[in-house]
Amino acid sequence: MNPPPDVRPFARDTDLGRARGWDRIEAQRLRNTRSNAFFWTKNVNHRIGAALSLLLMDTRVRPNAVTVVSVLMYAPLALYVGSLRPPASLLSGVLVFLWLQAAYTLDCTDGQLARARGQSRPFGGWLDRVLDVCGHTALLTALLLYSVRALHLQSASSVLFTGYVLGAHLTQMFASFYSTAVIGTAPAAGSNPRQLLRWLMAGMQITDYGIFILAVAMTLAFPFALATVLFANATLALLMLLGQLALNWRREVQSAHSESGARA
């Protein structure tokens, strides 16, 4: 997707240019963040990502390289979590939290850097989505392995638990990415949703990936709580998918009725 016409490469030679550059990156971040976007991601990861993209403006670092580095950070973290002896120490939880937040912040940096430079390309968006799935799957696999070992789950129970959590997350991610590619980015709820729907949408803030990282890091020392977080988050992912399906279905029916009325 090409950047908006008013987004141009930043001034690069003076402090004044950098100050203006920061203002434009922050404005670009706000323009590309929905008003109902997840609170933690919007105010923490996207904001730090805006600062990082400004720092990288004068370098030869490509946005796609930032994308690759962000997903590569998941590999050592997944190996570390998967090899932890339960229950993990609180220090391990802190290290996991900081490492994952750093990886996620880089994932929020690449797109802002690409748009700021005018280098947004369809391949970059596709690569970002594919590597998002890879990184998220690696993290979930490590957390599930740790949980299964910590809770001493039997074969059938472990297969059901891991299959449900992984399946729910992968299905929701696939549906979300494919929806963006086919249907577009317009909110399924419309521009003026009902009050009850607004409350439900606000409640979905707990599925924020930044908050998910915080929750799993805090519960590493408490395996049953971690398993509960994983199960609950997977269930919320499925509920979010069902909600999107219902809203898009209603919008499609309304659109079909409008077209029929117009032809009549």
Phi, psi and omega in degrees: 000130180286149180290159177302153184302331185274003180262111181239160175304147187280159169296140191234359190251346186228159176298324178297319178298321179292321179298315178295324178301316178299316180300321182287324177294318179295320177296320178295321178298316181291323179294330183260013177241121179295154181296332179260021180296158182300134190298309185296311182301316183294317188266344180248293188291318179292324181291315176295323177299324177296318179295318180295320180295327176293318179296330182272355185303318185270005182261176177267007181292126180271149178305321180295329177293322177297320178300315181294317180298320182298320181282329178296333179294338179288333185297304179296327179294318179296318178296320180295311181295318181295336182261359180295143174268116183287149355281143181288157179282162177296327178297320177299320178298318179295317180296318178297317180300311183295319181294314181293322178295323177296316180296317181293324178295320175298323178295334177271359183265321189301315181295320179295321178295317180297315181292322181294325179274352186073031184248019180294129180224150177303323180298320180297319178295318179296315180300318180300317182291318179297315182288332173302315180296318180298312181295317181294321179294319178298317180295312181298319179299316180295316180295321179292320177299315178298316182295316181298318178292320183292323183267358179054047180288144177285171187304307183297317181296318181294321179294315179298316182295308182293321180296319180294312183294310180296315181298318180297314182292315182294321178296316181295319180294316179300314181297320181294313181295317182290326177297318178298320182288324187262312185271325182110185186260003179296135181301133180296333181282352182085180184278343182223072183290159178292162185299317180299319179294324177297319178296318179296320179295322177294323179295334180287358176302334182289351175271002176309129183298325177297321177289323177301316178300315179300316183295315182290326179293320181290333184259005177302326181283352182230085189306319180295321177295321178297315178299323178295317178299315181297316180294315181296318181293322177295319179296318178295325177298318178292319178297322177297318179297316179297321177296316178297321178298314181296317182292317179292326177296315179298318180296323179294318179296316179297321179295319179296320178295320180296319179293322178295319178296322181293321179291326180291000000 
